[in-house]
Amino acid sequence: MIDVRVLIVSWEYPPIVEGGLARHVRKLAEGLADAGADVCVLTRGAGDTPVEEERGGVRVRRVLHTRAPRDLDAFLAWVDRMNDDLAARGRELLDERSFDVVHGHDWLVAEAACALARAAGVPYVTTIHATEHGRHQGWVAEHPQSHIHGVETWMAHAADHVIACSHYMRAHVADVFGLPDARIAVIPNGIDPGDLRPVGDLARLRRRFAEPGERLVLLAGRLVYEKGFQDALDALRALTRRRDDVRFVVAGSGPHEAALREQARRLGIAPRGAFLGWIGDDLLHSLYRVADVCIVPSIYEPFGLVALEAMASGCACLAADVGGLREVVPHRDAGLRFRARSPRSLSHWLGRVLDDDELRRALVAEAREHVRAFDWADVARRTAGVYGQLVAARAPAA
């Protein structure tokens, strides 16, 4: 049993889901609660989301806040206001009960999480899910990237301990922020195959995007430059010059969406594909089941949750040989990796996996075993271990 009282601070938590962070925080919080920890999540709400509720054994406290603006300068000001609101609500929580540790997730809530930990006199832990330095390939000298990078640098040094989701991210964080390895723990994301339940008529869903005898390629995730979807479209163009049985579907939204749609039109492959925009988890989990292969073409990838979900859903996975994907997708075992930023390499491996039914079946079979290693109960146990070490280090001598 885990005997710890933890306040988790996150800018998103179901039903508000901006990306993979909300899913991570939910599964971590519920895993800790299942193991006996007293867990409270402080997050934002909107519309009719309840300001107080219990979900999966976790007490959730929300601050109602406006929708995040698209303009980046306006977004930075919005983040400041959100932190003020979260900190104010958090101080009310501290008056109601005590905590042993405060755990913030990424720079978006760093100010509030650190302030609450200091006010409570308890350790401050931060999980760095990604960095501005990585997202922009080191180009962080100009505003607004410089502002975000500055907050992340301050956060990394203010935290009593940092958690990274892969060994790649541990090295990246240590290098970019100048932290010693001893202050960074590596705890991967988990996966729960039971959460990846498809809905509806899968055969009908597949017919929506591909005819019998055609191959269906899935691209899923936030449509931003660092996810590399532009390279995938170039690879699909090269592949469709050689064969006419390939169709693709893009599931996700983001600031790069309009450019990707225009690229597909310019390459002449738009009639072969569909851009779905943002979709809910139910449809995404169904798409994993009906696609022949899922491509994860990232330029920068701290972990690779889409790859893990695809493999857990029985979809062959083809991922860029970069970052955390090297740890999530073992080449020629549970998945295949191609040279990052190389449409030619991607086109080659995509053709291989689409042509070889036996290869696809072998990848799927191996992947089902491989994903067992990414267990949320283990994630919770290892995270609680970090908490325990910090709490013990602060305890007064007997």
PEVEN-V882764 format. One record per pair of residues at least 12 apart in sequence whose C-alpha atoms are under 7 Angstrom apart, sorted by sequence separation. I is the first residue (numbers start at 0). J is the second residue. D is the distance in Angstrom with one decimal. If there is no record, write none. Layout:
# PEVEN-V882764
<<I;J;D> <I;J;D>>
This chain:
# PEVEN-V882764
<<12;24;7.0> <50;62;6.5> <12;25;6.6> <131;144;6.6> <169;183;6.4> <101;116;5.5> <100;116;6.9> <131;147;6.6> <132;148;6.7> <169;185;6.6> <293;309;6.6> <320;336;5.3> <44;61;5.2> <131;148;5.7> <317;334;6.1> <318;335;6.3> <319;336;5.3> <320;337;5.6> <39;57;5.9> <40;58;6.2> <41;59;6.2> <42;60;6.4> <43;61;4.7> <44;62;5.5> <45;63;5.2> <316;334;5.2> <317;335;4.9> <318;336;4.7> <319;337;5.1> <320;338;5.5> <321;339;6.4> <38;57;5.5> <39;58;4.7> <40;59;4.8> <41;60;5.0> <42;61;4.9> <43;62;4.6> <44;63;4.4> <45;64;5.7> <166;185;6.1> <315;334;6.6> <316;335;6.5> <317;336;5.6> <318;337;6.3> <319;338;5.9> <320;339;5.6> <38;58;6.4> <39;59;5.7> <40;60;6.1> <41;61;5.9> <42;62;6.4> <43;63;5.7> <44;64;6.0> <45;65;6.7> <105;125;6.7> <163;183;6.8> <165;185;5.7> <302;322;7.0> <303;323;6.4> <307;327;6.7> <319;339;4.8> <43;64;6.2> <100;121;5.3> <101;122;6.4> <102;123;6.0> <103;124;6.3> <104;125;5.6> <105;126;6.0> <155;176;7.0> <161;182;6.1> <162;183;5.6> <163;184;6.1> <164;185;5.7> <165;186;6.7> <293;314;6.6> <300;321;6.8> <301;322;5.7> <302;323;4.1> <303;324;5.5> <62;84;6.8> <99;121;5.8> <100;122;5.1> <101;123;5.1> <102;124;4.6> <103;125;4.8> <104;126;5.0> <105;127;5.1> <160;182;5.3> <161;183;4.7> <162;184;4.8> <163;185;5.0> <164;186;5.1> <165;187;5.6> <287;309;5.7> <292;314;5.7> <293;315;6.2> <294;316;6.1> <295;317;6.2> <296;318;5.7> <297;319;6.0> <299;321;6.9> <300;322;5.3> <301;323;4.9> <302;324;5.8> <62;85;6.5> <100;123;6.2> <101;124;6.2> <102;125;5.6> <103;126;6.6> <104;127;6.5> <105;128;6.2> <160;183;6.2> <161;184;6.3> <162;185;5.9> <163;186;6.2> <164;187;4.3> <291;314;6.4> <292;315;4.7> <293;316;5.0> <294;317;4.9> <295;318;4.5> <296;319;5.0> <298;321;6.9> <299;322;6.4> <300;323;5.9> <32;56;5.8> <152;176;5.7> <162;186;6.6> <164;188;6.1> <247;271;6.5> <248;272;5.3> <249;273;6.2> <250;274;6.3> <251;275;6.7> <252;276;4.8> <288;312;6.2> <290;314;6.7> <291;315;6.6> <292;316;5.7> <293;317;6.2> <294;318;5.8> <295;319;6.3> <300;324;6.7> <303;327;6.8> <32;57;6.4> <86;111;4.8> <90;115;6.8> <246;271;5.1> <247;272;4.6> <248;273;4.8> <249;274;4.8> <250;275;5.2> <251;276;4.7> <252;277;5.0> <287;312;6.0> <288;313;6.5> <29;55;5.8> <82;108;6.0> <85;111;6.2> <89;115;6.6> <93;119;7.0> <246;272;5.6> <247;273;6.6> <248;274;6.0> <249;275;6.1> <250;276;5.8> <251;277;4.5> <288;314;6.2> <29;56;6.4> <250;277;6.4> <251;278;6.5> <287;314;5.8> <29;57;6.2> <82;110;6.3> <83;111;6.8> <250;278;6.7> <334;362;5.6> <28;57;6.7> <78;107;6.4> <82;111;5.1> <86;115;6.6> <222;251;6.2> <333;362;4.8> <12;42;6.6> <214;244;6.0> <215;245;6.1> <216;246;6.2> <217;247;5.8> <218;248;6.2> <219;249;5.8> <220;250;6.5> <221;251;5.3> <222;252;5.2> <223;253;5.9> <229;259;6.4> <236;266;6.5> <332;362;6.3> <333;363;6.7> <11;42;6.2> <213;244;4.6> <214;245;4.9> <215;246;5.0> <216;247;4.5> <217;248;5.2> <218;249;4.8> <219;250;4.7> <220;251;5.1> <221;252;5.5> <222;253;4.4> <223;254;6.0> <224;255;6.4> <232;263;6.6> <4;36;6.1> <5;37;6.3> <6;38;6.2> <7;39;6.2> <8;40;5.9> <9;41;6.5> <10;42;5.4> <11;43;6.5> <213;245;5.8> <214;246;6.0> <215;247;5.5> <216;248;6.4> <217;249;6.2> <218;250;6.2> <219;251;5.8> <221;253;5.6> <222;254;6.4> <223;255;5.0> <236;268;6.4> <333;365;4.8> <334;366;7.0> <1;34;5.6> <2;35;6.3> <3;36;5.1> <4;37;4.6> <5;38;5.2> <6;39;5.0> <7;40;4.7> <8;41;4.9> <9;42;5.2> <10;43;6.0> <125;158;6.2> <222;255;5.2> <332;365;6.4> <333;366;4.3> <0;34;5.4> <1;35;5.0> <2;36;5.4> <3;37;6.1> <4;38;6.0> <5;39;6.4> <6;40;5.9> <7;41;6.1> <8;42;6.0> <124;158;5.5> <222;256;5.7> <0;35;5.3> <1;36;5.2> <123;158;5.2> <124;159;5.9> <125;160;6.7> <126;161;5.7> <127;162;6.3> <128;163;6.6> <123;159;5.4> <124;160;5.1> <125;161;5.1> <126;162;4.5> <127;163;5.7> <128;164;6.7> <333;369;6.6> <122;159;6.0> <124;161;5.9> <125;162;6.2> <126;163;6.0> <209;246;6.2> <298;339;6.3> <298;340;6.5> <296;339;6.9> <106;150;6.4> <315;359;5.9> <106;151;5.5> <109;154;6.1> <315;362;6.0> <106;154;6.8> <315;363;5.6> <314;363;6.3> <313;363;5.4> <310;363;6.7> <311;366;6.8> <310;366;5.4> <311;367;5.8> <310;367;6.6> <311;370;6.2> <307;370;6.9> <231;296;6.4> <228;296;6.2> <227;296;5.0> <226;296;6.3> <227;297;4.5> <226;297;4.0> <227;298;5.4> <225;297;6.0> <226;298;5.8> <217;290;6.0> <225;298;5.1> <226;299;6.7> <216;290;5.8> <225;299;5.5> <215;290;5.1> <216;291;6.1> <217;292;6.3> <218;293;6.0> <215;291;5.4> <216;292;5.3> <217;293;4.6> <218;294;5.6> <214;291;6.2> <215;292;7.0> <216;293;5.9> <217;294;6.2> <218;295;6.8> <198;281;6.1> <197;281;5.9> <201;285;6.8> <205;289;5.7> <196;281;7.0> <197;282;7.0> <219;305;7.0> <197;284;5.2> <198;285;6.2> <196;284;6.2> <197;285;4.3> <201;289;6.6> <195;284;5.4> <134;225;5.9> <6;98;6.5> <5;98;5.6> <4;98;4.9> <5;99;5.9> <6;100;6.4> <7;101;5.9> <8;102;6.2> <9;103;6.2> <4;99;5.2> <5;100;5.1> <6;101;4.8> <7;102;4.7> <8;103;4.7> <9;104;5.5> <3;99;6.3> <4;100;6.8> <5;101;5.8> <6;102;6.2> <7;103;5.8> <8;104;6.5> <10;107;6.6> <10;108;6.3> <9;108;6.3> <8;108;6.7> <8;112;6.1> <234;342;4.4> <238;346;5.8> <233;342;5.8> <234;343;6.2> <237;346;6.6> <230;340;6.3> <230;341;6.9> <231;342;6.4> <234;345;6.0> <235;346;6.6> <230;342;5.3> <234;346;4.7> <195;312;6.8> <192;311;5.9> <168;301;5.7> <167;301;7.0> <165;301;6.7> <164;301;6.9> <165;302;6.2> <164;302;6.2> <214;353;7.0> <167;322;5.6> <167;323;5.7> <165;323;5.7> <134;299;6.3> <133;299;6.4> <129;301;6.0> <128;301;6.9> <190;373;5.7> <189;373;4.4> <190;374;5.9> <188;373;6.7> <189;374;4.8> <190;375;6.4> <189;375;4.6> <189;378;6.6> <188;378;7.0> <187;378;7.0> <186;378;6.4> <186;381;7.0> <122;389;6.5> <122;390;7.0> <100;386;6.8> <99;390;6.9> <30;375;6.3> <30;376;5.6> <27;375;6.8> <31;379;5.2> <26;375;6.8> <30;379;5.4> <27;379;5.8> <1;383;7.0>>
